[in-house]
Amino acid sequence: MSVSIFLFLALLFVIALLIVRALGRSGPGPDAPPDTRRAPGPEQLLAERYARGEIDEEEYRRRLATLRGTPPGGPSP
């Protein structure tokens, strides 16, 4: 009888440990409310538009320079 109680308590401990690890590992997912997701920054959005082909390289560099506050074609920080 003491062995079965020990096994039962060990099982409860393992279940609790797995639940705690699963909750600690999970971050806000794609279905999370907007206030818990981190929005991409303006440079990230611009890079994504360039990668999708929505803007060309010249426009990308010009807008990136504007976001960074440097003149287009000037030194990058």
Sequence and secondary structure as in RCSB ss.txt:
>XXXX:A:sequence
MSVSIFLFLALLFVIALLIVRALGRSGPGPDAPPDTRRAPGPEQLLAERYARGEIDEEEYRRRLATLRGTPPGGP
SP
>XXXX:A:secstr
 HHHHHHHHHHHHHHHHHHHHHHHH    TTS TTTS    HHHHHHHHHHHTSS HHHHHHHHHHHHT  TTS 
  
